[in-house]
Amino acid sequence: MSRHQVVVATKFVESEEFIRLTLPSISTRIVVKVSSDPVSSLTENDLGLDHHYPKPYPTYHVPPYCSSGVDTIKTISLSIFAKVIMLLLGSLIGNYLHQKHFHYLPESGIFIILGAIYGIIILQVEGESAASSLKFDPDFLTLALLPPIIFYSGYCMPSISNFVQNAREILVLAGVGTVMSTLIVGFGLYQGRYLGDHSLYKEITIWECLAFASLICAVDPVATLATFSALNVDPDLEVLVFGEALLNDAVAIVLYKSFAKFATYGGPSQYFSWGDLAVKFIALTLGSIFVGFMSGVFHSLLFKFVFFKHTEVLEAVVFLTCAYSSFLIAEYFHFSGIIASLLHGMMAASFVQNNMSGEGHTRAFILTNTLASFADMMIFIMTGIIATVGVVNDISWSFTGFTLVLILVGRAISVFTLIPILNCCRSKERKISFGKTAAMWYAGLRGAIAVGLVVGIPTSLRYMMLSTTVVIGKTCTV
């Protein structure tokens, strides 16, 4: 008979004894540690105590739902209401700054600041114990907030032809550039471990450094899209940086997961080798493209052969349902949802839009734009909140400083080395100028996706790396 140990209370008897419970219709015997309560207690019949337990049976009060009596509905309602207020305030402040033509603080920065203020208030009122309630939810970020942002970026891309024309440069920067930056930052952090002020930093391994470098060096598409849209940058510069941010997702995720496994096993081993890394990268890239392409084909055929007469609302609902599916399917098979959804969005713009009614297309466009903007705002609010928690948990200013300097150096080496080589293959009028190259170096923004990855990194330095990621992401975006 299998046995499982669970904890159902926050206070325990001084003897730290266990009792055995037999639940109705369940044959498994569960060992439970409980707390006594002389005021409100349960009898042995209520508890269903195992009769092998020596008499007399003790009576215990087991708090319902394993909680300490906190009103969860009230707590969650207050948290949601606070985020609604931050969305309202951020939108009003952003609108005011637009009217005053003040462009030094983008909307993303406004929401990060509001999130940080909210986090500081909660920590001051409830203490450091509130950090657990303010934790970052990477699954919510990946599966709920990213899909509308990425699909909208592909569906409403200003010039798909411009993206295709710069595909070679985007692929080189996203692939070779990301690998170069990762190696420079990873080995740099490892060599500087004895110069740090954090005792745990001195114990870091090369694989932990490379795993962290792979996620912190990747350009974040959410931060890039939000910031570039607010600043109205040059279209060629936008497509180069934003395209790199989208496609380096595949490289960054494969490198991160591979180095994380190396960190777990102490390096390449029979469980995961360099050959497995190469196979994983090829499978992820091709699988993501396949999912995005097939989703786009299905979306196009559906709207070609199904006519939504006088049902524009249903037409928009079907459109959004299809738009959301490619990201989830790709993530289910551990591919890149970002690549799949981007390709799906680009195909929808080319083949689905022409088969929609005028009213249906307008509704779909407004809904995708609104959902993407809402997700953007929520991500930056969450980033601001986690910034305060990160500083509370653990932070090494030397590790953060080393990381920031190495990111800038690695980015500079990769960009200023690859762009001149790529210019040799471009016509004279299409050469990337030094000014644009410098802007591409500085515009390598980091954001919430890096935060979502670092919370699962297999190392005792997780909280230190989380604090560093949040500080750097917040600094680059604001």
N, C-alpha and C positions, 0 to 999 in steps of 0.2 A: 504494500500500500504506500503510495507516494506521500511525501510530507512537504509542506511549504511553510515558510516562516513569514508572517506579515505583521506589521505594526499597525494597530488600530487606535492608538491614543498617544497623546503627547506627554502624559504623566504616567510614571510607572510605580509599582509598589517597591518598597525599599529592598525587598528580598530578590527583586529582579526575576521572579519565578514565571514560568510559562504555564498556561493551561491549554488543554486540548478541546477543541470544539468540533462537533459533528453537525454539519449543516444539513437541513432537510433535502432529500432527493440527491444528495451528493455523497459519494462514497469516500471522497478524499478526506483524510484527517488533517486538520490545519492546526499548527502550533501558533498561538497568539499570545502576545505580551499585552497585558491590559492594566488599567488603573482602577484602584478601589475608590468607591464613593459611598460614605456612610449615609448620605442623605437620600440619594436617588439611585437604587441599585436594582439589578435583575436577579431573579431566582435561577436555580439550576435548570428549571424547565424552560425558562425563557432563553437561557444560553444554549441549551441542548448539550450539556457537558457530557463528555465521554464517561461512561460508567466505570472505566478503569481508573479514573482519577480518584485518589483516596478521599474518603469522607472524613469530616463534613465538607461539602462543596462550598467554596468561597463564593461570595456574591460580589459582582462587579458592575460598575456603570461604564458602558462602552459608548462614547460619544457617537452620534449618528454621522454616517458618511466619513468617518475618520477625521472629523474636523474638530476645532476647538470652539464651536458655537458661533462662528462668524457668519453673518448674513451674506452669503455669496451673491444673491440677486442684487442687494444694495451695493455691494462693492463693485460688481461688474457694471452696473448701471452708472455709477459715479465715474468709473474709468472711461466708459464710452461717451458719457456726457462731456467729460473734460476734453476728449479728443475732438468732439463736435465743436466745442467752443474754440479750440485751437485752429480748426479748419476755418471757422468763421472769422476769427481775428486775423489769421494769416492772409485770407482772401481780401479782407478789407484793407489791411496794411499794404498788400501788394498792389491793389487797385489805386490807393492813394499815391504810392511812390511812382506808379506809371503816369498818373496825371501830372505829377510834379517833374516828370522826366528824370527821375533819380534812378540810375542804372548801376550804381556801384554795389548794391546789395540785391542779388537775384532772389526770386521767390523761394528757391530751395533754401537759401540762407535764412530767410524769415522763419520758415517752418522748423528748421533745425534749432534756431534760437528759442522759439516757443516751446519745442519739446524739451530742450535743456532746462528752461525755466520751470516747466511742470515737474521734471524729475527732481530738481533741487528742492522745490516746495514739498513734494511728497517725502523726500528723504529727511527734510528738516522736521516735518510734522510727525512722521511715523518712525524715524530712525533708520539705521542701516538695515534693519530687518525687512524694510520695504523693498530692498533691492531684488528679492526673489519675485515680487509681483510686477516688477518693471523689466523683467528679462526679455531679451530679444527672441522672437519666435521665427526661426529660419524657414520652417515649413509654410507658415502663413505668408511670408514674403515670397517664397518661390512659387507656391501653387495658387495663391489668391491675388497678389498684387502685381507680379511681373507679367503674366499673360496679356492683360489689356495694354500695358505699356509697350511691349515688344511688337505685338500685332499692329497696333496703331502706327508705330514707327515705320513698319514696312508698308502698310496700307496707304498711309498718307505721306510717304516719302516724296519730297518735292520733285525730284528728278531721278527716276529709276535708271534712265540711260546714263546719267552722270555717275551713278554708283557702278554700273557695269563697266564704263570706260576706265574707272579707277580701281577695278577689281584686282589687278595685279599688284598695285601698290598696297592696297588694303590687306591682301593675303600675306604679303611679305612682312608688313609691319605687325600684323596680328600674330603671325607664326614665328618668324625668325626674331623679330623685335622683342616679343614677349619672352622667348627662351633666353635671349641675351640678357635682358633686364633681370630675369629670375636668377640666373647664375651669378651675376654681379652682386646683387643684393644678398643672396643666400651665402655665398662664400665671404662676402664682406662682413656680414653679421657674425659669422662663425669666427673669423679672425679677430674681431673686436670684442669677443666675449669676456676677456680678462680686463678690459678697460671699463666695464660697466659697474654701476653702483648697486646692482641687484644680485643678491647671493645666488638665486636660482639661474640667473642669466649665465653665470659662469659654468653651469652644468649642461648647457644646451648642446645638442648634437648637430652634426652637419645636416642630417635629414630633416630635423625639426626646423632648422634655418631655411632650408630649401622649400619645405612645405609652406612655411609662412611667407617666404618671398614670392612663391607662385601666386598666392591670392592677393598680396598687397601690390604686386607689380601690374596686375591686369587693369586696364582702363575700364571704368564702370559705365555701361551704356545708360543707366538711369540718371546718374549725375551729369553725364555729358549731354544727354538730350535736353534735360531741364535747363541747364546753364546756357547752352548754345542757343536754345529757342528764345530765352530771355534776352540774350545779347545781340541776336540777329547777325551772326558772324558771316563771313564770306562763304558762299555755297560750296566751293571746292574744298575749303578748309573743313567745313562741317562734315562733308561726305567722307573725307579721309579719316578724321578722328572718330566720327560716329561709327563708320563702317569698321574701323579697327576695333572699337569698343565692343561691337556686336560679335565679330568673328573670333576675337581672342578669347571668348568665353570657352570655346571648345579646348583650346590649348591650355588655358589656365586651370580648368576643371580637371583635365587629365593629369597635368603636372601635379596639381594639389593632391588629388586622390592617390597618385602613384607615390609621391614623396611621403605622404601620410602613412601609407602601408610600409614603405621602407623604414620610417621612424618606428613603427610598431614592431617590425621584425628585426630591427637593427641593421638594415641595409638590404640589398638584393639577396633573395634567398630562393629556395625551392618553392616557396609559397607565392612569391611575386618577384619576377625578374625584369630585366630591361626589355626582353622580348615581349613580356606581357604588357609592358607600358606601350610599346609600339602597336601591338595588336589592339589595345584598348583605345588608343588615339584614332586609328583607322576605323574601327567599328563605331566609335562615337560620332565621328565626322560623317561617314557615309550613312549611318543610321539616322542621324538628325536630318540630313538632306532628303533621305527617302521619305521620312515621316512628313516633313514639310511639303514635299512635292505631291505626295498622295493625298494629303489633306486639301491642298489647293485644287487638285483634279476633282476630288469628290465635291468640294464646295462649288466649283464651276459647273459641273454637270448637274448638280441639284438645282441650281438657279436657272439653268438653261432649259430644263424639262419640266420644272414645277412653276406654274403661274399663280402668283398671289394676287388674285383679283379682289380689290376693295378690302384687303386685309394687310395694310401696310405695317400695322403693329406686329402681326405674326411674322411678316417678312423680316422685320428688324430683329425679332427674337430668334428666328432660325439663323439669321446671319451671325448674330453674336454667339449662338451656341456652337456653330461650326468654327468660328474664329477662336474660341476658347479651347477647342478639342485638341488642336495640334500640339500645344504646349504640354498638356496633361499626358497625351499619348507618349510623347518623347521622354518626359520625365519618368513615366511608368517603366520604360525599358532602359532607364539610366542613360539616355542620350541627352543632348543639349536642347532644352526647350526653347532657348533663345534663338538658336539657329533655325530650328523647325518653324517657330512662329514667325520669324522674320521672313523666311522664304514663302510661307503661307500667305502672309500679308501682302507681299509683292505680287504674288499670283492673283490674289483676290482683287487687287487694284486693276490688274490688266484684263482679267477674264470674267470676274463676277459682277463688277460694277455695271458693265454694259447690259447685263441681263436683269437688272433690278428696275423697279418703277422709280420715277423721279422722287415721289414722296418717300418710298422705302429707302432709297439711297440717302436722302437727306437725314432721315431718322437714324439710320445706321451710322452715318458719319458723326452726327452729334453725340450719339451714345458712346461710340468708341472713343471720341475725343474727351468726353466727360469722364468716362471710367478711367482712362489713362491719366488724366489730370488728378483725379481723386486718388488713384494709387500712388502717383508721384508724391503728392502731399503727405499721404500716410507714411510712406517710406522715410521721408525726411523728418517727420515728427518722431517716428520710432528711432531714427538715428540720433536725434537730439536727446531723447530720453535715455537711451543706452549709453550716451556719452557721460552722463552723470553717474550712472551705475558703474561704468568701467573705471572711473577715477576712484570711486569708493572701494571697489573690489581689490585692485592691485595695479600699480603702474610703475614703470621704470623709465624715468626721464632720459637716462642715458640710452636705453634700448630704443626709445621713441626717437631721440635725436639721431642716433646712428641710422635708423631705418629711413627717416626723412631725407637725410643727406645722401644715402646710398640710392634711394629711389630716384632722386634728381640726377645723380651721376649716371646711374644705369640707363635711365630714360634718355639722357643727353647722348651717351655713347651709341645707343641703338639708333636713335633718330638721325643724328648727324653723320652716322656711318652709312646707314641704309639709303637715305634720301638722295645723296649724290650719286650712288650707284643706280638707283631707280631713274634718276633724271637722264642717265645715258640712254635710256630706252624710250624717252618721251620727246615729242617734237619741241621745237624752240618755244613756241607760244604756250605750251602746256607744262613747261618745266616748273617745278615747285620752287618758289623763291626762298631766299634765306629767311625773310620775315615770316613766311608761312611755316617754315621748318622750325623756327624758334617758338612760334605759337603752338605747334604740334607737340613740342617738347614740354612746354608749360601746361598744356591743356590735358595732360594725362590724368584725369580726375579719378579718384577712388571714392567708393560709396558703400551703400548698404549691402551689395552682393558680397563684398569682401567680409563684412561683418557677419553675414549669414553663414559663410564658410568657416570662419575662424572659431565660431562657437563649438564646432565639432572636431577641432584639430586634436589628435591624440598625444597630448603632452601635459606635463604638470605646469607648464608655463602658459596655459590657455588664457587665464585671466589677464596676465601681463600683455600677451599678444592682442587680446580683445581690446584692452585699453589703448594700446598703440594704434590699432586699426581705426578705432573710433576717433581718436584725436587727429590722426592724419587725414581721414576722410572728411571730418568736419572742417579742418583747416583748409583743405584743398577746395571744398565746395563753397564755403562761405567767402 
